[in-house]
């Protein structure tokens, strides 16, 4: 057990660079579980399995793991160190490092503000499905038209979106230790237990499961293409909550004696492990029932899996467990998104947590209505002739803003404050064993990877290339 963990529930504070008292996590486990909770979300549960199935199964998994311990490690180390060094949320943190880069903090703060509303709309969909499976609506939800009919409605999507958003705000309202950390300590272990249970149950009750397991786990190098690399890199970038201010904010709550390097490795293991389990839970079962459905993307979770559960022995129970598990994952990520925005408002305008939470909640409801109704009353509004509101916000943040923010962060560290600044901060809590890997990645390799992701994402988004 970590010796730095406090058994007290009362708030711990520390002095920021501006002299104000700042909340902190009680210890290493609290930080790691909260940060892992941020990284683990809907992207891990449905996006990772869909991409793994589409781009080679085992070879995609292998590439993803390699990138996680190199590309992902370097960016996460940098962001956590920036937050802990400056003791500020993104806007103040970048300005503290170099005033000329203050605009990067503004961009990084806008990203979670834009993501939180549409993410909560999807969270509302998950909440609806979890409630439906628990109350015995599985057969209805398994019909081909159910999901399309649901999102093309008005009041039901708004109700479930507002409920999910309200639950997120309530948890954030309680603060860092009593809210974000406490909930993460409960939700993350429960999430893992539910996933393992579903996997074991599915394997025991499903015929012809072995072919799907082999496809997912065994690398087939003949299936490797440039899109395997690009897609794995993009998925890693999005799933680890990088370039959206979250890790900087959480780093600012981190005590100096806690090892950034060890904590980053643990977050990586948790995030990659959950993604791996999600694929193991979904891909073999889908291959056993209907392999043609694996490329359905967002529809895989809401349109395809209910059919799989409907055809499975005990499917109503296992489906209910699945959507409850997904709901937990969605909540841990929405909590971290909202906490980041709330922290930024508190730091920038010196407002209290309650009023900051109300401001973010109200803004998110208003912005979320665009995404919520983008498939119904505003379905004719399309960006670039293809993006509904939700899809456009997702494209703008994930495919454009986040790679740009990460790229400029690499430039800031490499040529202005120098990698030694980050290395010194990481070394405060012990020897930085992988400082050479960090320096090489952040200065040379990571910027190239980010440019590749940015270029391909934009070309695909505007329709120049089709993948």
N, C-alpha and C positions, 0 to 999 in steps of 0.2 A: 504493500500500500504506500502511496506517495506521502512522504512526511510533511509536505507543505499543505496538505488538504485540511481545511478548517472544518470542524464538526459543527460550527455555529452557522445559523441561517441568517444572521444579521449581515448587513451590507459591509463589504470591505472597501475602503477608499484609499486612493493614493494621490499624490500631488502631480498634476500635469505640468508641462513646461510653461503654461500660462499662469500657474499658481493656484488653479482651482482644484477642488477635490474631485477625483475621478473614480468611478466604480471599478471593481476588478473581479476576476474569477477567483474562487476560493483556493484553487490549486491546479495542478497539472491535469488531473482527470476532468475537472470541470471545463477547462479550456479545450482539451482535446475532443471531448464529446460534443461540446457546443459547436466547435469548428467543423467536426465531422458531420454533425447534424445539418450544418449549412450546406456542406458539399453533397451530402446524400439527399436526393430529392427525386422529383419525377423524371429527371434526365437519366438517373441510374436505373429506375424501375422499368420505363418503357423505351426510352431512346437508345440506351446501350444495347438491349437485346435486339432491337430492330436493326441497328447498324451492324452488329456482330453477325446477324443472320444474313444480311444483304452483302456484306463485304468479306466473306470467307470463313466465318465461324472461328475456328481455332487460330488461324493466322492473324485475324483482327485482334483477338484477345492477347496474343503474344506481343504484337506491335504496341497495343495499348499499355501493357505492363511496362515495356521498355521505356516508352515515353513518360510514363508516370514517374519513374524513378530518376529521370533526367530533366526533361522540360518542365513537368509539373512541380517537381521538387524545387527547382531553381526559382521559379516565379513565386511559389508559396513562401519560401524562405525570405525572399526579398520583401514581400508585402507585410508579413508578420513582423519582421525586423523594423520596417519603416514605422509601423504602428507603435511598437513598443519603445522605439527610440524617441519618437516625437511626443508620445502620450496624447495623440490627437486623432480625431476622425479625418477622413481623406482630405477635405479642403485645407484644414490647418496643417496636416502632415506634409503634404507636398510643398506648401509655402514655407514651412519651417526648414525643409531641406534645401530649397532654392526658390526664391521668390518668383523667378521667371517661369517656374513650372506650376504655379498655383492653379492655372487653368485646368491642369490634369486632374487635380483634386475635385474641381467643380464637375468635370465630365464623369469622374468615378462616382460622384454622389448622385448624379442624375440617373445613372444606369439602374440602381436598385429602385429608385422612385418610379421608373418606367416599367421595370420588371414586376414589381410587387402587385400592381393591379391585375395584369393579365394572368400572372401566375396564380393569383387567388381565384380568378374565374375558373381556371382548370382545377384548382383545389375544390371549388364548388361542385364541379362535375364529379370528382372523386367522392366527395361527401354524399352526393345524391346516390351514387352507385353503392356505396357502403351501406347507406340506409335502406336502399332497395333490396339488396341481398339479405340483409338482416331481417327485413320484414316480409320476405318470401316472394319478391317480385322477379326472381331469376328468369323464369320462363319468358316473361314479357321483355326483360332486358336483353335476352338472347336473340330476339327477332331482328332481322336485318335493318329495319327502319327505325328502331327505337332511339338510337343515339342521334340520328339526324333529326328526328321529330323533336327530341328534347332540346337540342341547342338552337333549333329554329323557333322555339317558343320565346316568351317574354318574361312572365312573372316567375316561373319556376327557376330558370337560370339566375335571375336576379336574387331570389330568396336564398338559394344555396351559396351563391357567391358572397352575399352579405353575411351569412352565417359563418362561413369559413374566415372571412376577413375580420369579423368580430372576435372570433376565438383567437386569432393571431394577435390582435390588438390587446386583448385581455391579458395574455401571457406576457407580452412586452411591457405592459403597464406595471407589472410587479418588479421590474428591474433586472439587473444582470444576474445576480445570484439567485434571488427568489423566483425569478421568472425564467429567463433564457437558460441558465445553467441547470436549475432544478428540473425543468421539463425535459431537457436534453438527456440528463442522467437517467430519467425514467424511460423516455421514448426510444432511445437508441438500442439499449439491450432488448427491449420488447420487440423492436423491429427485427433484430437478428433472430430471436427465438421464433417468431412467426414465419420468417423466410425459411429457416431450416425445417420447421414443421411441415410447411407446404411442399417443400422439395421432397422430403422423405415420403410424405403421403402420396404425392403425384407419382413418384417412382414405383411405389408399391402397388398402386391401383391402376396403372396405365400399361397397356400392352405395347410392344414394339418401341419402348422408350430408349433402347440402347443406341439405335442409329442416330438419334438426336443428340445423345450425350457425346458420342464419338465426333460428330460434326462440330459440336461446340467446343470441345476440349482439345482435340488433336489438330495441330497446325498442318495445313496443306499448302506448302509454299507455291504450288502451281496456281493457287487462287489469289496470290498477292498481286495487287495493281497499285498504281499511284494513288487511287482513290481509297484504298485500304489505309494508307498512311495519312492522307489528308483528313479522312473521316475520323480515324482514331485520334488524331491530334485535335481536331475540332471538338470531339466529344469530351476529351480530357480537359480541354480548356474551359468548356462550359460547366462540366460536372464538379470541378474543384473550387467553384466560387471565386475564380480569379478575375481581377480587373473590374470588380464592381464594388470595391471599397469595403467588403465584408471582412476580409482577412486583415486589412489595415485597422479597422475598427476593433476587431477581436484582439489583435496584437496590442492595441493600446490599453486593453484590460488585463494584459498578461504581466505577471510578476517577473522581476528581473532574474530571480534565482531559478526559474523554470527554463529548461533547455529548449530552445527554438528548434534545433536540429532534430532532436529525438521526437518532439511533439509533431513536427512536420511529417516524419516518417510514419508515426502512428496514425495521423490523419489520412495519409496516402493509403496505408494498409486498410483502414476502415472503408474509405471511399471505393477503392478498387475491389475490396472484398465484397461489398454490397453490390457493386455492379456485376461482379462475377456470379454471385448467388442469384441475382435477378435474371441473368441470362440462363443459368442452370434451371431456374424455376419455370421460365417461359418457353425457351427455344425447343428443348426436347419434347415437351407436351404438345406444342403447336405442330412440330414435325410429325408426331405420332397421329394427330387428329387430322390436320390439313396443312401440309407444308406450303401450299400456295398462298397462305394468308400471312406469311412472315414479313412481307414487304409492305404491309399496310400502314406503317408509320404510326401517327397518332391514333388511328383507328384500331391498332393492334390491341390496345388496352380496353377501349370502350366498345368497339364493334366486334372484335374477334374473340377475346378471352371469355366474355359471357357465354358464347356458343360452346367453347371448350368446356367450361364448367357445367353447362347444361347437359353435355354428353358424358360427363365424368361421374363415376360412382361417388355419391356423397358430395356432388358438385355444389350444392347450395351452401353447405357448411364451409367448404374450402374456399369458395368464391367470396363468402362473407369475410373470412379471415384474410384473404388476399387484399380486398379493398380497404379493410381496416388498416392493414399494414401499409398500403400505399398512402392512406390518409395521414398516418404518422410521419411518413417520409416527407410528404408535402408540407405538413405543419412545421417540421424542423427547419426546412428551407425558408418558408415564408416568415418565420420568426426572425431568422438572421437577416433577411432582407429588410424587414421593418425596423429592427434594432439599429441597423446601419443608418437608415434615414433619420430615425429619432435622435441618434447620437450626434449626427451632423447638425441638426437643428438646435440641439442643446448647446453644442460647442459654438456655433456661429452666432446665434441670437440670445444665448444665455437664458433660455426658457426652461421651465421645469419639465419633468418627464411626463406628467399628466397632460399638460397643454400640448406638448410636442406630439404625444401619441394621438390626441384628438385631431390635430392638424393633419398628420399623416393618414389617419383613418379616413377623414373626410375627403382628402385629396385622392386617395386610392379608390374610394367608392365612386367618385365622379369620373376618374380616368377608366376605372374598371367597367363602367357602364358601356363605354365605347366597344370594348372587347366582348362584353357580355351580349350585346345586341348586334354585334357585327355579323352574326349568322342569321339574323331574323329581320328586324325592321330596317337595319342599315346594311343589309347584305349586298346591295347594289353598289356600295362604296368600295372600290378596289384600288389599291395602290399598285402602280406598274401593271395594271390590268390583271393582277393575280392575287394580291395580298388583301385579305380582310383585315380589320383593325388589329385583332389579336396576332395574326401572322406577321403583320407589318411591324408591330412593336417588338416581336421576337426577332425578326430579321435585323431591325435597326440596332438593337442592343447586342444581341449575340454575334451577329455577323459583321457588324461595322464598328460600333463604339468600343466593345471590349478588346478586340485585337489592337485597335489604335491606341487605347489607354495602356495596354501591356507593352506595346512596342515603344511608346514614349518613355515608359518607366524604365525599360532596358537602356535606352539612350541616356536618361538621367543618371542612372547608376554607373554606366560604363564610362561616360565621358565628362561628367560634371562633379558628382560627389564621390566617384570612384567605388569599385567593389569593396575596397578596404573599409569603407564606412559601414557597410552591411556586415562584413566579416567581424569587425570589432564588436558590433552589437550582439551578434550571435555568440561570440566568444565570451561574453560576460558571464554566461552560465556554464562554461566548460569549453573544452577544446572543440573547435569546428573541424571535424574530421574530413569533411568533403568540401573544403573551401576551394580546392583547385577545380573540382567539377563545377561548383557554383560559378566561379569566375569565368571559366571557359564557356559555359552554357549561357550565362546572362550577357556576355559581351559579344559572342560570335554566333552561336548556334540558335538560341532562342529567338533573336530578332528575325533571322531568316525563316524559321518555322512560322512565325507570326505573319510575316509578309505573304507566305504561301497560303495560309489559312484565309487571310483577308482577301486576297485576290480571287481565289477560287470561290469563296462564299459570295462575293459581290457579283462575279460573273454568272454564277448559278442563280442568284437572287433576281437579277434583272433579265434572265433568260438567254444570255449569250451562249452558255453551255448547259447541257442537260446531263445529269448523273443519276 
